[in-house]
């Protein structure tokens, strides 16, 4: 049991006479941020005092009087308005560290009651190249999968790929009209991607052509409104409302101008390209045609089905190559197509049970407290994303019997999941936890969604390549600068660069509060100092180098199980942090936030640095201290290793 859980148990016993519901109060026992206030601090006396109508200090004193910390901590102290500070006994820390050193789980016991999780993540729409937007779901989902598994839960990972959507209509259309057979034979994935992009451009062109006059009209209106507002502000300098209106109009005009500029440039790119403009002129109805191809596929048309079956393995190869590079694997890849035959029965079931009803020819679920209904079948009979997701819940409940289903999907789908979960409740799935593990957008340096200079989304593979290329430069410079000359072969350098580059990319994502947007920066993610994978990998390699330098036999060291000595404050601080690994994992698992774990590892590495500056290891005063410090080094390395591993990040022995 973690120290925190043990403390909560002791506090719970001391709280018995004061409350029947100690849960919320026990949640206010936390690690102290400042060692002057002990190692743990209980802050519940304030709310509890309020509830009991008593002075918090009194309540705290009463609890402390009853609190039995034998074998765990020194007698607790009351501070300030009623904080309870607990300082652990050195003997407890030392004893637990010895146990952790002998434990392959580093003293983190598996959870007492394992849950069954289904985690839905990555889920790209295949047949289009993967882009920067896919990194977050893939990386966060993988880290959660590994973390929950390590804690002892049962986890099924399921990649709900989009393999049934309009993008196949686009490829089918492209295949019929623009296929380069030789290219398709040689490199099918590349040719399919070319067809996708080509059809996308043609569709965008015609959509853009239709949109441009409307935008220009809006611009004219807003420009007039702005002129009006300007005139009025000049006359009524002090009118706040008029000023606001003027600012709004200014912003709107600027936005519209920007949008029109971008659109005009895109249209010109086609118009100025003789080949493209010929194609665009030849298929004015490309949008309709693509929808028709998609509809034929869904209706089971032989030829479209045959082609879809032919395309799909190529699409899968493409994403699997990216997953291979990222070191990500799934138990299942049950894409949208897998549920096709279940969609009609889902809608029938919803109708039969009165959960859905017809409205304007569409079948809708009207949910209390929500303005917009969830549409499960369109007027034209087509099913929707939501219908598939309902069928998916049904299937997962039948086959995996989960206690929880996590959807690692970007925040823009919040409304979809809100409606989906509410409908699932109506269908009788009351007990399962349904969670939208939502995340923000990856931004460019300009604070807008990350795009290439030409305005396209950034391809995921290119991102990986660039991260590895930059990592290689860092690894080389670092190796060249070693006092005794470089120690890595060209091949080792390459492999280290791979690991460092991919790790940097993943970690930069995991270290964010997932709900925030973050600015993508190669320089920041590869920094040797700061909360980066590079820093932690470097810290790991440095710890490991001690063993090589000292000619230490690590197996023998672990087997000897020496006493842990914690006389120096830096030793104690490091030792305690090592023991808090489990608490960081629990925190990360509790609300599905890997950044608790990155923050913990960063802190651990910092404490190790302090320890290393203040406490000689190989040259320790006595052999007993040397052994103890070596064990602390080894434990630090093992926790960093394991901690990164459950984040899906590999270490390197040398860099
Ligand atoms: N393919 C979807 C998209 O790209 C994400 C799917 C997420 N999972 C789910 N069960 N809806 O937006």
Boltz pocket constraint, residues with backbone or C-beta under 6 A from the ligand:
constraints:
  - pocket:
      binder: B
      contacts: [[A, 120], [A, 122], [A, 123], [A, 124], [A, 125], [A, 160], [A, 161], [A, 162], [A, 389], [A, 392], [A, 407], [A, 408], [A, 409]]
      max_distance: 6.0
